[in-house]
Amino acid sequence: MIIVGIDVAKDKHDCFITSSTGEVITHPFTITNNLGGYETLMRRIHETTPNLNEVRVGLEATGHYGYNILSFLGKMKLKSYVFNPLLIHQRVKGQSLRMTKTDRLDARSIAVMLTTELNSKPYSLKSYHILELQALCRNRFRLVRQCARIKQDVSRLVTVLFPEIETVFSSLHLKSVQALFKAFPGASYIAKASVEELTGLLSDKSKKVHGYQMACRILELAQKSVGTVSLASSLELQQCIQRIELMTEQVKDVEKAIFEYVEAETPYCLSIPGISFKLAASIVAEVGDFRRFETADQFLAFAGLSPTTYESGKYRSSHARMEKRGSRYLRYALMTAARMVATHTKTYGQYFAKKRSEGKPYFVALSHVAKRLVRLIFRLEINQETFRLDK
């Protein structure tokens, strides 16, 4: 068996080729992160063996930096294996007391790790396909986060420009409120508007929920407002609302693409009450192939939800914290799913209430629900079965 270790970076990749018995075939060499570099790697591999079935390639999981070479290796029908960077770092650190860290040393360590990890499962074709879904879900996550931060800026600006309006609406982020401030960015602007203008705007954006009476009330508050007259703040408020509108449309476009992926191959966890297609897609996208985990505990550890363990002599820590390693996107999706499932499913709702009654803080109790939910998701996906209420 021929083992290839690759340390992935942005502009170049360091490679090392050895045999499964530990014989060094090719000393560490560097390839550029382009087609010419990939062809150099394939030429080196072909010089070693003409049979690609004898080749196993190990890489470090470095996010988007490794997407292109993984895709290339898949097209070449090479079996690829992806390892957690933390495991590689610990292996390198354990080989010497010196503080040595080089890309070539990492490539050698990846190759050695691949020779010892005989039960590792290769990166499947499904995993290559799932990268598209993962990119969509992470894009949506970032857009939603950015939009939330801009909404905080809107709240800050409204407090300066027209603080009294918060007594009128349940939220400052309703479409009717956004349309109001986009047209009239502050109490001083609204005070100069006519009742007819305000009535038409509010009625249109609220689908006739608000009308003449609401317009009169807002106009009266604006005329007596203590809000500051600030051209800079008013301009910033309008721009914030424009960005929110743009991001809202972008999120819709991304969600449409996500839905098409989910509809083509429906995840079994989508059958659990409370888990939307967006949460199901995020979970599946981050996990990829569930079959690479032998137990639900391995899945739990991959998500970073398993508790830390510390023992030394007679001492054993009684305050285990969540490990929080692995994908933060997966952890966020699972914690959000736990909250929704506890709301929509009686069994999980009772379990959450039980943990709260034991004195556990909200998020600690929710993490217990998430751990239980992880085991359910793992069982459904592995057995390819849908959720039943008796579960």
C-alpha positions, -999 to +999 in steps of 0.1 A: +000+000+000+013+035-009+005+062+016+005+099+006+004+126+033-006+161+022-004+192+044-029+217+029-023+254+027-036+284+007-010+287-021+009+254-019+006+218-004+035+198+011+035+161+003+052+130+016+050+095+001+057+064+021+048+027+021+024+011+046+055-006+062+071+028+068+096+028+040+102+064+027+095+064-010+097+101-017+110+127+007+088+157+014+081+179-016+060+210-023+033+214-051+015+246-060-022+249-054-031+248-091-036+223-119+002+221-126+008+213-090-019+186-089-004+170-121+030+170-105+015+151-075-001+125-099+031+121-118+050+113-085+023+088-075+024+071-110+062+069-107+057+050-074+029+026-086+007+023-117-022+009-097-041+037-081-061+012-060-030+007-039-028+044-030-043+061+001-041+099+005-044+116+038-051+153+042-056+178+070-092+192+074-085+229+066-119+240+054-121+257+020-083+255+013-087+217+008-118+217-014-101+219-048-075+192-042-101+169-026-123+174-057-093+166-079-084+135-060-120+123-063-119+127-101-087+107-101-105+079-082-080+081-054-091+071-019-088+102+003-089+105+041-094+137+060-080+141+096-087+167+123-059+192+125-059+189+163-051+152+161-022+159+137-009+187+159-009+164+190+009+137+171+036+161+159+039+175+194+043+140+209+072+132+187+096+157+202+101+179+232+112+207+208+088+233+197+090+223+160+062+229+136+067+228+098+044+219+069+067+191+057+067+176+092+029+178+092+028+160+058+049+132+072+028+129+103-004+127+082+011+098+063+021+080+095-013+086+109-029+071+079-008+039+082-020+034+118-056+045+114-066+013+096-103+017+104-106+051+088-132+055+062-124+073+029-140+105+018-169+093-003-185+107-034-214+117-013-190+138+007-179+157-024-215+164-033-223+175+003-197+202+001-221+222-021-248+220+006-223+228+033-212+259+015-249+270+011-257+264+048-226+282+060-234+311+036-269+314+051-255+312+086-231+342+079-258+362+062-282+358+091-255+367+116-246+398+096-282+408+093-287+404+131-257+427+138-272+454+114-305+451+132-287+460+164-274+491+147-310+500+136-321+497+172-293+520+183-300+546+157-338+546+163-331+552+200-313+584+190-336+596+162-371+586+174-371+567+207-409+571+213-418+548+184-408+518+204-440+522+224-461+518+192-447+487+175-438+453+190-406+452+170-385+477+151-378+451+124-413+448+110-416+456+073-438+485+079-414+501+104-384+495+081-403+511+052-413+541+074-377+548+084-364+542+049-386+570+037-385+592+068-353+584+087-361+601+120-388+619+140-379+653+124-386+638+089-419+621+100-431+653+117-430+671+083-449+643+065-487+643+058-511+618+074-520+606+039-484+597+031-479+578+064-513+561+060-505+548+025-470+536+034-481+518+066-512+503+050-492+489+021-463+474+040-485+460+069-511+445+045-537+469+059-531+460+095-521+495+102-538+525+087-551+560+095-552+558+133-516+544+135-504+572+111-520+598+133-505+584+165-470+582+149-473+617+136-483+630+170-453+613+187-429+626+160-440+662+165-433+659+203-403+636+200-370+644+219-351+625+191-319+641+179-318+657+145-288+642+129-281+640+092-253+614+097-275+591+119-304+594+095-282+584+065-268+555+084-303+543+094-314+543+057-283+524+046-288+499+074-323+492+063-312+489+026-286+463+037-312+444+057-335+443+027-307+431+004-295+404+029-331+392+034-335+386-003-301+369-004-311+346+024-342+337+005-322+328-026-298+306-005-327+289+012-343+281-021-311+264-032-309+245+001-344+234-002-337+219-037-308+199-022-329+186+007-359+178-015-337+157-038-324+136-009-345+141+022-326+136+055-344+113+079-339+137+108-363+161+089-391+138+102-384+149+138-410+176+149-393+209+153-364+203+128-369+225+097-354+218+063-328+245+071-316+228+104-317+193+088-296+206+059-271+222+082-267+190+102-263+167+072-240+192+054-216+193+084-217+156+091-216+143+056-216+105+057-230+093+091-216+058+084-181+071+092-191+070+129-194+036+145-213+049+175-235+079+185-208+089+210-183+094+181-209+116+164-213+135+197-176+140+201-174+152+164-200+179+172-180+190+203-210+183+226-194+156+247-182+166+282-146+170+290-129+145+314-101+154+337-085+129+362-052+131+380-044+107+409-073+108+433-087+140+418-115+139+394-132+170+381-169+172+389-176+202+367-173+189+331-176+215+305-186+210+269-156+203+247-167+227+219-144+212+193-153+204+158-177+224+136-193+254+153-219+254+125-229+218+135-230+227+172-252+257+166-276+237+144-279+209+170-284+233+199-310+252+179-327+219+169-327+208+206-346+240+215-371+235+187-376+198+194-381+205+231-409+229+221-426+206+196-421+172+211-436+162+245-409+137+254-381+161+249-400+190+264-404+169+296-368+160+296-358+196+293-382+205+322-367+177+343-332+191+339-343+226+347-360+213+378-327+198+389-313+233+390-294+232+358-290+265+339-310+270+307-282+263+283-268+234+303-303+218+303-306+224+266-272+208+260-286+176+277-315+177+252-290+181+224-270+151+234-302+130+235-312+144+202-278+135+186-283+099+195-318+099+179-305+116+147-277+091+145-301+061+148-325+075+122-298+083+097-279+050+101-310+028+101-326+050+074-359+053+092-383+082+100-392+094+135-422+080+153-438+095+183-431+065+204-393+072+201 
